[in-house]
């Protein structure tokens, strides 16, 4: 039976790598993103584009609600605005929590019947392990702390394998932008490649039935 996966943030660096890795091994992948143009570039016989603005995730598109079985739900989408507490208006907090917390919660809730039917897995791409209370990044780190707690509660409630992955320094445009805003250097050669992180997601998904990877910390290898 062909495995089915849903990947959010599919047009970002990490999400695209995960979509391609899953499709390459024969999975049917529903690639969720906001840009129809960028999603079209990912489309293939194995990849179904699903347009969804995660700042308003209340009504799920039909391709998601019609799924009867779902083997894997991978949450990659995220907002990581750099701003001080003083410069973070309610709209920034609302959008950050909508995309980073509410959307994963609502998509997971909507997908639960299909996940249960397949005894599926849910993967959350979180923040770098140990990162908290970061100056000028309060909305982002607060949202990722909430995402961690949501993942733990889901694991406690459901007979599903739930994995939180904590990657540090993945070579993406988003990381380059964030480091520029913080005034920090960016060296892609000192980062984890998105394809490497995607391979670790697949390892977590393919864990033997008698075990699960609950948390996985990923850091660049020593120079």
N, C-alpha and C positions, 0 to 999 in steps of 0.2 A: 504494500500500500504506500502510495506517495505521501510523504510527510508535508504538512502545511505549516508555514510560519508567517507571522505578522511582525514587521519591523517598522518602528516609528523613527522619525528623523532620518529617513532613508536617503535623503540627498546630501546629508552631511558626510564628513570624512569617515567617521566610524560606521555610521549607518550604511553607507554605500558599500564599504568593505564587507560588512556582515551580509547584506543582501546578495552580493556577488558570490561570497563563499557558500552560502546556503543554496543558491541556484546552481552553482557549479557541481554540487554533489547530488543534484536532482530534485531538491525540494521545490515545492510550489510556494512562492513568496509573495505576499501582499505587502508592497512597499508603500508606506504611508508618509506623506509629506505635504507641504503647503503649495509648492510650485508645480503646476501641471507640466510646464516646459522641462524642468529638471527631471521630473519623474519619467517623462517620455523618453529621456535618454537612457533610463535604466530598463525600460520595458523590453521583454523578450518572451518566448514561449513559456518560460518558467517564472517570470516576474510580472505581476499585475499591479499597475499603478493605482493608488487610492489617494485622492486629494482630500485633505482634511486640515483645517486650521485649528491647531491644538490650543489656541487661546480661547476657543469656544467649543469644547469637546462634548457638549451635551447630547447632540444628535449624531449618532454614528452612521457612516455611509452604508448603503445596502451590501456592498461586498463583504463587510465585516459582520453585519448582523445576520447574514444568510449562511455563515459558516456553521456546519454541524459538528466538525471536529477540528481542533487546533492543537498541533503538537508543540508549538513554541510561540511565545509572545515576547519580543525583545524590545525594551524601551530604550531608545537612543536619543530621542529628541530632548533638547534643553536650551534654555536661555541663560546667559552668563554675563549680564550687564555689570560693568564696573562703575560703582558710584558710592559716594559716602552716604551715611545715614541722612545727613542734611539734604543731600541732593537726590534722594530716592523718594519720589512722589508716590501716592497710592497706585497710580497706573503701572509703575514699574513693579511694585510688589504684586499687584493683581496679575499682570502678564507672566511674571516669573513663576508664581505659584500655580497659575493655570497650566502652563506648559510643563513645568517640572514636577508637579504633584497631582493636581486635579486631573489632568489628562491621563497619566498612567493609572490613576485610581479608577476613572470612569471607563477607560478602555478595558482594563482588567475586569471590572464588574460586568461590562457588557459581554466579554468573551468567556466568562466563567462556565456557562453551560458547554461550550465547545471545548474548553480546556479540560473540564471534568470528563467529557466523553472520550477524550484521547489520553487521559492521564498525563496531561502535558506539562510543560515547564515555562516558567516566567523568569526573564532575566532583566535586571535593572542596571543600566550603566550609571554609576554614581560618581562622586567626587573622589579625588585622590585620598587615600587612606590617611587619617590623622589630621586632615585639613579642617579647621574650624576657627571661628572667631577671627576671620580675616578682615582687616581694615579695608574699607572701600569695596567690600564684596558681601555685605550683610544679607541682602535678599537671596543671593545665589546659595551661600553656604547654609542659610536657614532652610531654604527649600530642599536642599539635598539631605539635611538632617531629617526633615519630615519624610522624604522618600525612603530613607533607611528604615524608619519606624513603620511606614506602611508595608514595606517588604516583609519585615519581621512579623507583623500582624497577619498578613496574608499567609505566610508559612505556618503560623500557629493555627489558623482556621481551616485551611484547605489541605486535602491530600494531594498536593502538587509540589513539584520541585521548584523552589524559589531561590534564585541566585542573585546576590548583589556583587557587582564587580567594581572595584575601586582602582581606576587606571591613573597613573601619574605620567605626564609628559608624553601624550600621544600626538604624533605629527599631523596636525590638522590646521586648517585656516583659522578656526575658532581659537585654538590655543595661541597661534601667532598674533591674532588681534588682541587677545586678553593680555598677553605679556607686553605688547607694545603699549597698551593703556597703563599698565603698571610700571612701565619704564624698565622692563627686564629684558635681557638678551634672549634671542630665540635661535637655537641651533637644531635644525631637523635631524642631523646625524646623532644627536644626543637624545633623541626621542624614540619611543616605541612606534613602530609602523602600524597604521590602522589594520593592515592585513594580518599582522601578528595578533592584535587584540581580537580580531574576528575568529582566528583559529582557536583562541582560548575560549571564546563564547561557544564554539562548536564542541570543544572538549567538555564544557559544563553541560551542554544539552545532551551529549552522548554518554554521560556517566552511566555505568551499569545500574540496573534496576534496584540493586540492594544498597545504593548509596546516593548521596547528593552533595554537590558543592554548594554550600550556603553562602560563603563569602570568599572572594578571590581578590587579592591585592596584586597589582601589576605595576612594576617599576622598570625604567630603562636599565639595561644591563650595565655593569661597571665598564668604564672606558678602558 
